[in-house]
Amino acid sequence: MKKRILLFTSSIILASALTMSYDTGPAFEQQLNLTGAVHGAPSGCMQSGCHIGGTYTNGFVSVTLYDSTGSIQMNTWKPNYAHKAVFSISNCSSPKIGFQISVGYYNGTDTVMAGTMSNASSGLHFFTAQGFQVLEHSSPITVTGNQVTRNFEWLSPNATSIDTILFFVAVNNVDGNVAVTNDNSSVYVMKVGRNTASVKEVGNNQRINTYPNPFTNKLNIKMENVASGTYTINIIDLRGKVIATETANVNKNHETSVNTEKWAAGMYYVNFRNGNATQTMVVVKQ
């Protein structure tokens, strides 16, 4: 089976300086999907009276998939599988945010909905808008410590004909007052390939943790109950440069830590390889 590499990344920005102007979410109030998932439809807030003129930034926006227990991070999606998912923003400079998420895939002609979302964190709700299910805020979300994290479940489609799934995300950064000025938004897309049959994942039925995440001056790596053998652990920045590497002879369990004090803030990939088995995880330095 041919393995697809996870491309969860906040570097693909589809639009900027566009906004959502609805306290309880545009899908709830006007049945609008502003994530960019709807082909030919505007993303963000395009009409008069929307939030504009702000200079807020999001350090990194991501949607990360886990197994059904929520303990093992996955770098591919499985058909007809109940993934736990985490939406997160790091280094967010605004005091409050609103957001929308839709999930789809490109069928060769258009983008269509893929799977269903459910069981979201409190303060969020689901609606159908313009042919897509939308997960959105039910009231403005307070940013704490420049971070926002919310959980939900995604039941993937039962279709092996679909390869790449797209998570469309619109984030509205607001100052939290009544005025619509000095706010702004961005729209992102994250891609993840289907788990096919050629290259097995290192952590398919084992446990690999990287913590804390986000981290500051040290990143810990813990492998439990993995297949014994020689593992190469590479940490890669967004430019594709390997900035740290380790080769370890592992007998089921292994622990190590990396000094990250001199690393720039941002997103990194931690790749584990044992023969033809591989797994990649996403970590963020604050």
N, C-alpha and C positions, 0 to 999 in steps of 0.2 A: 504494500500500500504506500502511496506517495504522501508524505507528511507535508502539511502546509504550516508555514511559520506564522505564529501569532503576530499581528500587527497592531495591537492595542497601542495607540499613540495619540497624543494630543497635538502632534505637529501638523496634522492635516486639518486646516481650518477652511471651511467652505465659505464662510461669510463673516463679516465683522461689523461692528457698530450698528447692529440691528437688535431690536429688543422685543420683549414680551411685556405688555402693559397691564396684565391681569393679575390681581392679588390671589385669586383662587385658581388661576391657570386658564389659558386661552381655549383649551379643549372643553373645559367645563363651562366657560362663559359664552363662547361663540363657536364651538365645534371647529376650532382651528388647530391644525398640525403645523407648527412652525420650525420643525427640526431639520427640514431639508429632505425628508424622506419622500414627500409627495412630488413626483416629477412635474416640473412646470409650475409649481406653486411657489410663492415667496417663502423665504425662511426668515425668521426673526419678525420684528414688528415693523410693518411697512406703512401703516396708515397714520394720519395726523394724530397728535396727542400722545405719541409713544415716547418712551424714555430715550433721551438722546444727550449727547454732549459729554458723556462721562469718560474718564481715563482709567477705569479699574482694569485690573489684569487677573487672569487665572494662571498660576504657574503650570499646572498639569491637570488635565481632565481625562479620566479613564473609566471604562467599564471592564471589570475583571471577572472572568468566569471561574467558578469553583465546582467541585463535585457535589453530589446531592447532599452530602453531610456538611458542606461548607468548610472543610478542613484542608482540602488539597486543591491548590491552584492549578487550573488547566490551561494549556496553550492551544487547544483545539476544541471544537464543539462536537457533541455526539448526537446523532439523530434520535428523536423521540426520547429525550432525556431531560430530567428536571434539574437544571443547573441552578445553583445558588449564584447570585451575581451581586457585585458591589460597584456602585457608582461613587466616584470620589473626585474631589478637587483639592489640590494642594497649593499653597502660596497664593491664596485668593485675597485680593486687597480690598474688596468691598465688604461692608458690614452685613449685607443680606444678599441672598440670591433667590431666583426662581429658575426652574428648569423643566424641560420636556425630554423624554426619551421615546423613540420608536425603533423597532427592529424590522429589518427587511432584507431582501436579496434582489439582485438584478436578474430578470428572466430572459434577457436578450433584447427586450423591447422597453421595459419599464421596471421600476422598483416596486415590489409588492411586499405585503406583510409576511413575516416569517415567525411562526410560533406564537406563543402567548405569554404574557407576563402576569404575575400574581404575587400575593403575600408580601406586599411592600412594607417598608418601615412606616411608622405612624407619621402623620403630616403629609402623606402622599395619597393620590387617588388615580384611578384608571378611567379613561373614556375612549370611545371610538370617534375619530375625527378624520375625515377625508380618506377613508379606506384603511386607516391604520389604527391599531391600538396605541394609546398614548399614556405613558406614566408621567405625572406632573405633580408639582407642589399643590397643596390645598391652602397654603398660606405662605407668605414670604419666610424663607429659612434663614435663621440667624447664623452667621459664620463665626465659629469658635476657634481661636488659635490659628486663624487663616486656613482652616480645613473644613471640608464638608464631606461626610460619608453617609450614604443611604443604601439599604439592602433591598433586594427583591428576588423573586424566583422567575426564571425563564424556562418554559417548556419548549424545547426545540422542535422543529417540524420533523415528521417521520418521512424523510425524503433523502435518499442517497444521491439523487440527481443534483442537489444543491451543494455547491462547493463553499463559496465565501458568504458569510453572514455579515451584515452591516448594522452597527449600532449608531443611530443618528441621535445627537445630543445638542440641544440648544440651552445655553446658560445665560440668564439675565442677571447682570450685576447692578444692584441698586443701593442708594444711600439710605433708604428706609424712611424718608420723609414723604409727604403727600405730593410734592412737586415731581414732575416728570423729567426735569432737567438733571444733568450731571450723573446720568446712568448710561449703561451701555451693555451690549451682549455679543456673544460669539456663537457660532455653530460648528460642530465637530462631527467627524465620522470615524469610527473605529472598526477595523476589519478583523475577522477571525476565520480561519479555514476549518474545514470539516476533518474530523479524525478518521483517516482512511487506514488501509491495512498494511502499509509497508514498513513504517518505522514505529516501533512501540514507544510509549512514553515511560521514562524512568520512574515516574511517580504514579503509574496507572493504578496500582493497588497498594502503594506504599505511602509514606508520609515524608514530604520535603517541606521545610519551613524556612523562610527568610524573615528575620525580625530584628528590631522593630521595623515597621513599615507604615509611614515614612520613618527614616532614620536620620541621625545627625553625624556623629563622629565615629560610629562603629556599626557594622552590619554583621549580624550573626547568621550562620547557616547551619541547619540541623537536618540530618538525614536519618530516618528510622526505618528499619525493616526493609531496606532496599536489597536488590540482588547484589551479592558479593562480587567484587571485581575492582578494576582500576577506573577511576572516574576523573575526568577533566572538568574543572569548574572554571568557567570564564565569565567575567563581568564586562559588559560591553556598553559603551555609551551610544547616544542616538546617532552619532556619525558612523557607527559600526566599528569603532576602535576598541580593541581589548585593553582595558585599563588595569585589570588584575586577573591573575590566573593561578590555579593550584591543581596539581595532580595528586590524587589520594588513593591509596590502596584500602578499600572499604570492606569490612566484614559485617554487613548488615547495617551498622550504625556509624555515623561520623558527625563530628561537630567541629566547626572552625569559625573564626571571626576575621573580619577585614577592617583595617584602619582606614576610615574614609574621611578623616579630618581635612585633607587637602583637596577633596573632590568638590567640584562645582555643584551647586544646587541643581536638581533636575532629575530626569527619569533615566533609569538604567535597566538593562536586561541581565539576568543571571542565568547562564546556560549550563546545564549538567549533561555530560555525555559519557556513556559506558558502552563501548562498541558501537552498535547501530541504534542504541536506545538513547533518546535525548528528551530533554524537557527545558523549557524557558519560562522564567518567571519575571514579573515586572516589579521593580522597587523604585522608591522615590527618596532622594535626599532633600531635606529641608534646608 
